[in-house]
Amino acid sequence: MVHLSTLNLHLHPDLVYLLIISGFWACYTMIFSSIPSISSQLRFESEGNIWVALNAGTIVLGFLLLNGRIKKISSHWLKIKIGMSLFVISMFLVGFATDYRIVIIAVILLSLGEFISGPSYYYFAADFLKDSTQRARHSGVFWATGAVGEGMGLYPEPRSVCILSGLLLISATIFGEVKYFRKKSGVQV
């Protein structure tokens, strides 16, 4: 039997990265899996996946209307936190929705979060790829995030997935903020 005290457990940037980006992918996967299922439970039926169109349309409108303001935010971590906050709100709205209009609002918020934080994830990944000796490992972690996130999005109980994704995002963001990113930026915790 292995004692936990004998294990050298410490926070790994890869783990934080995996949690945060997996949460992003889980939310994105909801547009294809959980959200159509929940909307049909709320008696909103449509031909095709209207949620994908709403997502794309919101991102295009967000780009046209908000891009100048978003560019003024210089911190990629701040953009990610703003996006994650919108993801969390949208996941809880979908998870507890009693009307399809709540789901529409949630998809719009999720899409705005994707627009605000999406590009910053690549800068975030590049930060981890700076050390050329670890490039393959970090690249593997980057691709694993999609598998973990999409796997969460395909869980058979869609409302539970939304709520669990929201909780995962809250936990990962707080975990990353307190344990890693503040330390990296020199802020005493």
Secondary structure, DSSP 8 states (H G I E B T S, - for coil): ---GGGS-----HHHHHHHHHHHHHHHHHHTTTHHHHHHHHTT---SS-HHHHHHHHHHHHHHHHHHHHHHT---HHHHHHHHHHHHHHHHHHHHT-SSHHHHHHHHHHHHHHHHHHHHHHHHHHHHHT-SGGGHHHHHHHHHHHHHHHHHHHT-S-HHHHHHHHHHHHHHHHHHIIIIIIHHHTT---
